[in-house]
Amino acid sequence: DVSKELKRLDISINQPSLESTIEYQGRDIPVPPAIAERARRDRRQYVLQDIQKTMQSRAYRAASDATKKEWLQKDIEKALADGRKESSNKVVQLLRKR
């Protein structure tokens, strides 16, 4: 379980923040709260999926706790950045449909 492993290794994931605006084509576009909340949930799910992939690898299971912690922290940073980009694209798509 991801949450147990993160707790065991003393790793916390900062909850992705709600974005009240998004930059699109050089302009700040307001994001309605419901869409911002959906994007935040999507980013968190993106991070958890990435962590699960890492934890399922044979190399991860064989690694020391220090190495596991290092790998997971790097994964989290990368996944948050990737998830932010992906969720921004989804937000723009949702805003276009309105």
C-alpha positions as CSV (number, residue, x, y, z in Angstrom):
1,D,0.0,0.0,0.0
2,V,1.4,3.4,-1.1
3,S,0.3,5.3,2.0
4,K,1.9,2.8,4.4
5,E,5.1,2.7,2.5
6,L,5.4,6.5,2.4
7,K,4.6,6.7,6.1
8,R,7.2,4.0,6.9
9,L,9.9,5.9,5.0
10,D,8.8,9.2,6.5
11,I,7.9,10.7,3.1
12,S,5.0,13.2,2.8
13,I,3.4,14.4,-0.4
14,N,2.3,18.0,-0.4
15,Q,-1.3,18.2,-1.5
16,P,-1.3,19.7,-5.0
17,S,-2.7,23.2,-4.7
18,L,-5.9,24.5,-6.2
19,E,-5.1,26.9,-9.1
20,S,-7.4,29.9,-9.3
21,T,-5.9,30.9,-12.7
22,I,-4.0,29.2,-15.5
23,E,-1.7,30.8,-18.0
24,Y,-2.9,30.2,-21.5
25,Q,-1.5,31.9,-24.6
26,G,0.2,34.5,-22.4
27,R,-2.9,35.4,-20.5
28,D,-4.1,34.4,-17.0
29,I,-7.4,32.7,-17.3
30,P,-9.6,32.3,-14.2
31,V,-10.4,28.7,-13.3
32,P,-13.7,27.9,-11.6
33,P,-13.4,26.1,-8.2
34,A,-15.0,22.9,-9.4
35,I,-12.6,22.6,-12.3
36,A,-9.6,23.5,-10.1
37,E,-10.6,20.8,-7.6
38,R,-10.9,18.2,-10.4
39,A,-7.4,19.1,-11.6
40,R,-6.0,18.8,-8.1
41,R,-7.5,15.4,-7.7
42,D,-6.2,14.3,-11.1
43,R,-2.7,15.5,-10.2
44,R,-2.7,13.6,-6.9
45,Q,-3.9,10.4,-8.8
46,Y,-1.1,10.9,-11.3
47,V,1.5,11.0,-8.5
48,L,0.1,7.9,-6.8
49,Q,0.1,5.9,-10.0
50,D,3.7,6.9,-10.6
51,I,4.7,5.8,-7.1
52,Q,2.9,2.5,-7.5
53,K,4.8,1.7,-10.7
54,T,8.1,2.3,-8.9
55,M,7.1,0.3,-5.8
56,Q,6.2,-2.7,-8.1
57,S,9.6,-2.9,-9.6
58,R,12.0,-5.7,-8.7
59,A,14.8,-3.2,-8.2
60,Y,12.7,-1.2,-5.7
61,R,11.9,-4.3,-3.6
62,A,15.6,-5.2,-3.4
63,A,16.8,-1.7,-2.6
64,S,17.7,-0.4,0.9
65,D,15.3,1.9,2.6
66,A,17.6,4.9,2.0
67,T,17.6,4.2,-1.7
68,K,13.8,3.6,-1.8
69,K,13.3,7.0,-0.1
70,E,15.5,8.7,-2.6
71,W,13.8,7.1,-5.5
72,L,10.3,7.9,-4.2
73,Q,11.2,11.5,-3.5
74,K,12.5,12.0,-7.0
75,D,9.4,10.2,-8.4
76,I,7.1,12.5,-6.5
77,E,8.9,15.7,-7.7
78,K,8.8,14.5,-11.3
79,A,5.2,13.3,-11.1
80,L,4.0,16.5,-9.5
81,A,5.6,18.5,-12.3
82,D,4.3,16.1,-15.0
83,G,0.9,16.0,-13.4
84,R,0.8,19.8,-13.2
85,K,1.4,20.0,-17.0
86,E,-1.1,17.3,-17.8
87,S,-3.8,18.8,-15.5
88,S,-3.2,22.2,-17.0
89,N,-3.9,20.8,-20.5
90,K,-7.1,19.2,-19.2
91,V,-8.2,22.4,-17.5
92,V,-7.8,24.3,-20.8
93,Q,-9.8,21.6,-22.6
94,L,-12.6,21.9,-20.0
95,L,-12.6,25.7,-20.2
96,R,-12.9,25.5,-23.9
97,K,-16.1,23.3,-23.6
98,R,-17.8,26.0,-21.5
